[in-house]
């Protein structure tokens, strides 16, 4: 369980940088040494979510944890929230850092950005850990869309922004409560921290743009898939009380070498609900020689 009194910090030695790439500026945490691993967060959090994993990996990896375009402390351009463009953000970020190949670890919207990056630049991804969210247009996407909890995929626009303005914490609590196995496992300090970041001017608009781009993401992902499945080793991780084994179903539609793992007693928020088990699973997979 996360500590309810503090938000996990990245370890000493990590530096934050604002790096221009692909028409935006990404806020990035970089630290550690060794082969590179890039960690991509999802909606309702920022790159800050990865602090426990970064602490573990930094012993023998160079860890890169950006805030995605429009989220956290990254800039909020008007356009470019389709995941193909954001895959280009990742490639440009790695170019600026002088890094060619990475292990890729993703969650939620980060899965979608990570897939678009891996599909466009497969030679740059050594291994891919993908956690608890679907990929637009791939596998059981149409069935997943019918789930009543996913109404937020179509929630957006000026009137929706007016509804949540000044009520960002209320809106985000809905995600943290309904998508967790036990809402108490998403601590109060984390909720306050992320709610403040999402209450910044333009932040909710940019967040809604991530979802509004799904129709374009479907088109792009199906075009990627038509070229062939991903060939790098993939670990598909689902929370027992969330996507569970469906995560592997999704990834087997997108990749040829997929291992399945379900994290017990966890909902969607794996790094908040079961950080020790999640970190151990990622570490074991990245350490594996193939």
C-alpha positions as CSV (number, residue, x, y, z in Angstrom):
1,X,0.0,0.0,0.0
2,X,1.2,3.5,-0.7
3,X,2.2,5.7,2.1
4,X,-0.8,8.0,2.8
5,X,1.3,10.8,4.2
6,X,3.8,11.4,1.4
7,X,4.3,11.0,-2.3
8,X,7.2,8.7,-3.3
9,X,10.2,10.7,-4.4
10,X,12.7,9.8,-7.1
11,X,16.1,8.8,-5.6
12,X,19.0,11.2,-5.2
13,X,20.9,11.6,-8.4
14,X,17.9,11.9,-10.6
15,X,17.7,15.2,-12.5
16,X,14.7,16.9,-14.0
17,X,14.9,18.4,-17.5
18,X,12.6,20.1,-19.9
19,X,13.4,18.8,-23.3
20,X,12.0,20.1,-26.6
21,X,11.0,17.4,-29.0
22,X,8.5,17.0,-31.9
23,X,6.8,20.3,-31.4
24,X,6.3,20.1,-27.7
25,X,8.4,20.3,-24.5
26,X,8.5,17.3,-22.1
27,X,9.3,17.4,-18.4
28,X,11.6,14.5,-17.9
29,X,13.2,12.7,-14.9
30,X,16.5,11.0,-15.7
31,X,18.9,9.1,-13.5
32,X,20.8,5.9,-12.9
33,X,23.3,4.1,-15.1
34,X,23.3,1.3,-17.5
35,X,21.0,0.2,-20.3
36,X,18.1,2.6,-20.7
37,X,14.5,2.1,-19.6
38,X,11.8,4.6,-20.4
39,X,8.6,4.6,-18.2
40,X,5.4,6.1,-19.6
41,X,2.5,7.0,-17.3
42,X,-1.2,7.2,-17.9
43,X,-4.2,9.4,-17.1
44,X,-4.8,10.5,-13.6
45,X,-1.1,10.3,-12.8
46,X,2.2,11.7,-14.2
47,X,5.7,10.4,-14.4
48,X,5.9,10.8,-10.7
49,X,4.0,7.5,-10.4
50,X,7.2,5.6,-11.3
51,X,9.3,6.6,-8.3
52,X,9.3,3.2,-6.6
53,X,10.2,1.4,-9.9
54,X,12.8,4.0,-10.8
55,X,14.5,3.5,-7.4
56,X,14.8,-0.2,-8.1
57,X,15.9,0.1,-11.7
58,X,18.4,3.0,-11.3
59,X,21.0,0.6,-9.8
60,X,21.7,-0.8,-13.2
61,X,19.6,1.1,-15.7
62,X,19.5,4.6,-17.0
63,X,15.8,5.5,-16.2
64,X,13.8,8.1,-18.2
65,X,10.4,9.0,-16.9
66,X,8.7,11.8,-18.9
67,X,5.4,13.5,-18.4
68,X,3.4,12.9,-21.6
69,X,2.5,15.7,-23.9
70,X,-0.1,17.9,-22.2
71,X,0.2,16.2,-18.8
72,X,2.0,16.9,-15.6
73,X,4.7,19.6,-16.1
74,X,5.1,19.0,-19.8
75,X,3.8,21.7,-22.2
76,X,0.2,21.6,-23.5
77,X,0.3,22.2,-27.3
78,X,-3.0,22.6,-29.1
79,X,-2.6,19.5,-31.2
80,X,-0.7,16.2,-31.3
81,X,-2.6,14.0,-28.8
82,X,-2.9,11.1,-31.2
83,X,-0.6,8.4,-30.0
84,X,1.4,8.1,-33.3
85,X,2.5,11.7,-32.8
86,X,3.3,11.0,-29.1
87,X,5.3,8.0,-30.2
88,X,7.4,10.5,-32.1
89,X,7.7,12.5,-28.9
90,X,9.3,9.5,-27.3
91,X,11.7,8.9,-30.2
92,X,12.7,12.6,-30.2
93,X,13.3,12.6,-26.5
94,X,15.6,9.6,-26.7
95,X,17.4,11.3,-29.6
96,X,18.0,14.4,-27.5
97,X,19.4,12.2,-24.7
98,X,21.6,10.2,-27.1
99,X,19.8,6.9,-26.4
100,X,19.2,4.5,-29.2
101,X,17.5,1.4,-27.6
102,X,15.3,1.1,-24.5
103,X,13.3,-1.2,-22.3
104,X,9.8,0.2,-22.5
105,X,7.5,0.1,-19.4
106,X,4.0,1.6,-19.7
107,X,0.7,2.0,-18.0
108,X,-2.8,3.2,-19.1
109,X,-2.5,5.9,-21.8
110,X,1.2,5.2,-21.7
111,X,0.5,1.8,-23.2
112,X,-1.0,3.4,-26.2
113,X,1.9,5.8,-26.6
114,X,4.3,3.0,-26.0
115,X,2.7,0.7,-28.6
116,X,2.8,3.6,-31.2
117,X,6.5,4.1,-30.4
118,X,7.3,0.4,-30.6
119,X,5.3,-0.1,-33.8
120,X,7.1,2.8,-35.5
121,X,10.6,2.2,-34.1
122,X,10.7,-1.6,-33.3
123,X,14.5,-1.6,-33.6
124,X,14.6,0.8,-30.6
125,X,12.7,-1.4,-28.1
126,X,14.5,-4.3,-26.4
127,X,11.6,-5.4,-24.1
128,X,8.1,-4.0,-23.5
129,X,6.1,-4.2,-20.3
130,X,2.5,-3.1,-20.8
131,X,0.2,-2.6,-17.9
132,X,-3.6,-2.6,-17.5
133,X,-5.2,-0.7,-20.4
134,X,-6.4,-1.5,-23.9
135,X,-5.0,-0.5,-27.3
136,X,-7.4,1.4,-29.5
137,X,-8.5,-0.8,-32.5
138,X,-6.5,-3.9,-31.4
139,X,-7.9,-7.2,-30.1
140,X,-11.1,-6.9,-28.1
141,X,-11.3,-3.1,-28.4
142,X,-14.9,-2.9,-29.5
143,X,-16.0,-5.2,-26.6
144,X,-14.0,-3.2,-24.1
145,X,-15.7,0.0,-25.2
146,X,-19.0,-1.4,-24.2
147,X,-18.0,-1.5,-20.5
148,X,-20.1,1.0,-18.5
149,X,-17.1,2.1,-16.5
150,X,-15.4,3.5,-19.6
151,X,-17.9,6.3,-20.3
152,X,-15.0,8.8,-19.8
153,X,-13.6,7.7,-23.2
154,X,-16.3,9.9,-24.8
155,X,-16.4,12.6,-22.1
156,X,-14.9,15.9,-23.3
157,X,-15.5,19.2,-25.0
158,X,-16.1,22.7,-23.8
159,X,-19.2,21.9,-21.7
160,X,-17.5,19.0,-20.0
161,X,-14.5,21.2,-19.2
162,X,-16.9,23.7,-17.6
163,X,-18.4,20.9,-15.5
164,X,-15.0,19.9,-14.0
165,X,-13.4,23.3,-13.7
166,X,-12.6,23.8,-10.1
167,X,-13.8,20.2,-9.4
168,X,-10.7,18.4,-10.7
169,X,-10.3,16.4,-7.5
170,X,-13.9,15.2,-7.6
171,X,-13.5,14.1,-11.2
172,X,-10.2,12.3,-10.6
173,X,-11.5,10.7,-7.4
174,X,-13.9,8.8,-9.5
175,X,-11.1,7.1,-11.4
176,X,-9.0,6.4,-8.3
177,X,-12.0,5.0,-6.5
178,X,-13.8,3.0,-9.2
179,X,-10.7,1.5,-10.8
180,X,-8.9,0.4,-7.6
181,X,-9.5,-2.9,-5.7
182,X,-9.5,-0.8,-2.5
183,X,-9.8,3.0,-2.8
184,X,-7.8,3.4,0.4
185,X,-4.7,2.1,-1.4
186,X,-4.5,5.3,-3.5
187,X,-3.3,7.6,-0.7
188,X,-4.5,11.0,0.1
189,X,-1.2,12.6,-0.5
190,X,-1.0,11.1,-4.0
191,X,-4.6,12.3,-4.7
192,X,-3.8,15.9,-3.6
193,X,-0.6,15.8,-5.6
194,X,-2.1,14.7,-8.9
195,X,-5.2,16.8,-8.5
196,X,-3.1,19.9,-8.2
197,X,-1.2,19.0,-11.4
198,X,-4.4,18.4,-13.3
199,X,-5.9,21.6,-12.0
200,X,-3.3,23.7,-13.8
201,X,-4.6,25.9,-16.6
202,X,-5.3,23.8,-19.7
203,X,-4.4,20.5,-18.1
204,X,-7.9,19.0,-18.1
205,X,-8.4,20.1,-21.7
206,X,-5.2,18.3,-22.7
207,X,-6.3,15.3,-20.7
208,X,-9.6,15.1,-22.6
209,X,-7.6,15.4,-25.8
210,X,-5.9,12.2,-25.0
211,X,-9.2,10.4,-25.1
212,X,-10.6,12.4,-28.0
213,X,-7.8,11.1,-30.2
214,X,-8.8,7.4,-29.8
215,X,-10.7,7.4,-33.1
216,X,-7.5,8.4,-34.9
217,X,-5.5,6.0,-32.8
218,X,-7.7,3.1,-34.0
219,X,-6.9,4.1,-37.6
220,X,-3.2,4.4,-36.9
221,X,-3.0,1.2,-34.8
222,X,-4.7,-0.9,-37.4
223,X,-2.3,0.4,-40.0
224,X,0.6,-0.5,-37.7
225,X,-0.7,-4.0,-37.2
226,X,-1.2,-4.5,-40.9
227,X,2.6,-4.3,-41.2
228,X,3.0,-7.1,-38.7
229,X,3.0,-7.8,-35.0
230,X,5.6,-6.6,-32.6
231,X,8.5,-9.1,-32.3
232,X,10.2,-8.0,-29.1
233,X,9.4,-9.9,-25.8
234,X,6.3,-8.4,-24.2
235,X,5.0,-8.8,-20.6
236,X,1.3,-8.1,-20.4
237,X,0.4,-7.2,-16.8
238,X,-3.2,-6.8,-15.5
239,X,-4.6,-6.1,-12.1
240,X,-6.7,-8.9,-10.8
241,X,-9.6,-6.6,-10.1
242,X,-9.2,-4.7,-13.4
243,X,-8.0,-6.0,-16.8
244,X,-6.5,-9.1,-15.4
245,X,-5.8,-11.7,-18.1
246,X,-7.5,-9.5,-20.8
247,X,-4.2,-7.6,-20.9
248,X,-2.5,-10.6,-22.4
249,X,-5.4,-11.1,-24.9
250,X,-4.9,-7.6,-26.1
251,X,-1.2,-7.9,-26.5
252,X,-1.3,-11.3,-28.2
253,X,-3.3,-9.5,-30.9
254,X,-0.4,-7.0,-31.2
255,X,2.7,-9.1,-30.5
256,X,4.2,-12.5,-31.2
257,X,6.1,-13.1,-27.9
258,X,3.8,-12.4,-24.9
259,X,4.0,-13.4,-21.3
260,X,1.0,-13.0,-19.1
261,X,1.0,-11.8,-15.5
262,X,-1.9,-10.9,-13.2
263,X,-1.1,-8.9,-10.1
264,X,-3.2,-10.2,-7.2
265,X,-5.4,-7.9,-5.0
266,X,-4.9,-5.0,-7.4
267,X,-7.1,-2.9,-9.5
268,X,-5.9,-0.6,-12.3
269,X,-3.5,1.5,-10.2
270,X,-0.7,-1.1,-9.9
271,X,2.0,1.2,-8.8
272,X,-0.2,2.6,-6.0
273,X,-2.0,-0.6,-5.0
274,X,0.7,-3.2,-5.2
275,X,4.0,-1.4,-5.8
276,X,6.2,-4.2,-4.4
277,X,4.7,-6.9,-6.5
278,X,4.6,-4.7,-9.6
279,X,8.2,-3.6,-9.3
280,X,9.4,-7.2,-8.7
281,X,7.5,-8.4,-11.8
282,X,9.0,-5.7,-14.0
283,X,12.5,-6.3,-12.6
284,X,12.3,-10.0,-13.2
285,X,11.1,-9.6,-16.8
286,X,13.7,-7.0,-17.7
287,X,16.5,-9.1,-16.2
288,X,15.5,-12.2,-18.2
289,X,17.9,-13.1,-21.0
290,X,16.3,-14.4,-24.3
